[in-house]
Amino acid sequence: MKKLLFLLLLIPTVAMVQPDLGGITQALRSGNADALGNFFSDNVEIALMNSQDRYSKSDAVRIMKSFFMKHPVGNYNPVHQGVSKGGNLYYAIGEMKSSAQTYRVYLLLEDKGGKYIIKQLRVDQE
């Protein structure tokens, strides 16, 4: 009976395993648009403060390079991550600091064969 209870308590924990976003976190922390681009879907929605559009992977990298040049990253810290109700999309929220500003970063990701691909990246000034 104790073994059954233990298994019943363990199953939800295993089912809610969070994705490993270490590569994405490192790319954001270093302001490396090329490394971040390795995680972009073929078409990614980028929203930077007041502008928002859907871009090809290469254009999205170019947009992020420009953003990182104008706003050099001092640090990035993940704040929260979770899974959608359907279980196929993941989200992550973080705080990115430049020398002059603090930004809230929102990521929407999809699991593609064990690799988490960024479908949407949003950066809002705090």
N, C-alpha and C positions, 0 to 999 in steps of 0.2 A: 504494500500500500504506500509506504514512504517513497519507494522508487517511482511509482506511478505519479505521485504528487510532484516529485522533483522534475520528472519529464514534462509534466503539464506546465510547470512554471518556467522551464527552460525553453520550450518551443516558441513562445512569443519573443523572447530575447533573441534567439537565433534568426527568426523571421524578420526582425527589425534591424539587421546589421546595416550600418551606415557605409556608404561608399568611401573608398580611400581617395581623397582629393589632394594628396600630398604634392603631386606634380603641378596641379592647378594653383595650389596655395603658394608654392615656390615661385612659379611664373609671375603671379601677382605681386608677391613680396619683393621680387627683384625688378619688377617693371619690364619684364621680357616678353614683348609682343609675339616674337617668333615662337618661343616655348609655349605661350598661351594658345597660339594658333594651332598647335598640335592637338588641342582638345576641342577645337571648333568643329561643328557640323559643317556639311558642304554649304549650307545657307544658314546664317546665324543672325538673329536679331540683336542689334547693338543699340542701346539707349544711353547716351551720354548727356547728362543734365537735361537740356531742352531739345535735343535732336534725337530722333529715333528712326531707324530704317532697317531693312533686311539686306544683308550683304553676302557676297560670296566669301568663301574662306579667305582668299588672298586679299580682298578688299577690307575684310574685317581686321586682318592683321595690320594692314596699312593704317586704318582708322585708329587702332589701339596704339600703334607706334607713335602716331601724331599726338594722341592724348598723353602718353607717357613722357614724350618730349616736353610738352607744355606743363605737365604736372608730374615732375619726377617723384617716384614713390619712395617715401622714407620707411614705411612699414605697412604690412598687411596682416591682420589678425582675423581668423575665422571666428564668428560669433555663434552661429547656429546652423544646423543642417537637418534635413528631414526628408521624408518620402511622401509623395502624393497619395491620395486615398486609393487610387487605382494600383499603386505600387510600381508603375513603370517610369515615373519621373521623379527626380530628386531635386531638391533646392538647397542652396547654401547662401548664407548671408555673412558678410564680413565687413570689417572696417579698414579702410585704406587711408593712410596719412601721407600727405606731401608736406613740404616745408611750410606751406601757407594755409592748407585746407585739410579738412577731414571729409571723407566720402563714405557712403554706404554702398556696398557692392552686393548685388543680387545675381545669383547664377541659377539657371534652370538647366538641368542636365538629363540626358537619357542614357540608359544602359544599352550599349551596342556590343554584345558579345563579351561582356566583362570589362569593357573600356567605357568610361563615362565621358560623353560628348556634350559640349556646351551648345545648347539650342538658343539660349537667350542670356545676354549679359547686360546688366543695367548698373549704371554708376550715377548716384545722386549726391549732390553736395549737401552736407549736414549743416 
